[in-house]
Amino acid sequence: MIKNSLYFSSFLFLSMSFLHAQSNLLESVKKNPKNAIEICSKFKDLNKKGISASSDEAVNFVSKRNNLSPINAEILSIYVIGIHCPNVI
């Protein structure tokens, strides 16, 4: 019983941390449109070369530029595309 409570507590904590991180990423897009527009510009350049904004190259660019893990870079990319450049693929 105690073991199950410990697992549940750990899961709950990790879930809350993940949701908080996602919220911070969304807020960063809203508060720093210049960065988002620069990311959009890179995505558009990649699209011209036939490379998707969800490609490893694009995610690595966002990851390095914003000092994020690949997963958080992918989430940030989704927010940037949704808010600032919905015509990017």
N, C-alpha and C positions, 0 to 999 in steps of 0.2 A: 504494500500500500504506500509506504513512504517512498519507495523507489519510483513508483508511478507518478507520485506528486512531484518528485524531483524532475523527472522527464517532462512532465507537463509544464512546470515552472520554467524550465530551460527553453522549451519550445515557445512558450508565450513571450519570454524575454527576447528571443531571437526574432520572432515575428514582429514585435513592436519596434525593435531596432531597424529592421528592414523597411518597415512602413515609414519610419521617421526619416531614414536616408532618402527614400523616394520623394517624400515631401520636400526635403531640402534641395534635391535636384530640380524639382519643378519650380521652387522659389528662385533658384539661381537663374533659371531661364527667364523668369518674369522680371527679375531685378537687374539683369545684365543683358539687355537685348543686343548690345554691340557684339559680345562674344557669340551669341546665338546666330546673328547675321553672318559673322565670319565663318562659323561652322557651316551654315547654309551655303555660303559661297564655295567652300571646299567640296561639299556634297554635289553642288551643281557642276563643278569642274570634273569630279569623278564620274558623274552621270554622262557628261559629254564623251568620256572615254569608255562608256559602256559598263562602268563599275557602279554597283548599287551602294546606297547610303548605309545599308546594313552589312556590307562586306567587311571582312577582317581588316582591310586597309582603312576603311572609314572609321571603324570602331577603334582601331589602334591610334588613329589621328586624334580622335576625341579623348581617348584615354590619356595619351601623353600630354595633350594640350591642357587638360583640366586635372591632371594627376589623379585619375580615377581607375578603379578596377575595370576590367573589360565589361563586366555585367552592369556596373553603374554607368559606364560610358554608353552602352547600348540603350539603357533607360533614358539617359540624357538626350541621346540622339533622337529617340522617339518623341520626347517632349519638344525638342527644337523643331523637328519636322512638322509636328502637329500645330505648333503655334506660329512659326515664322516662315516655313517653306513647304507647304503641303503638296506642291507639285513635284517635289523631289521623290525619286524612286530608290 
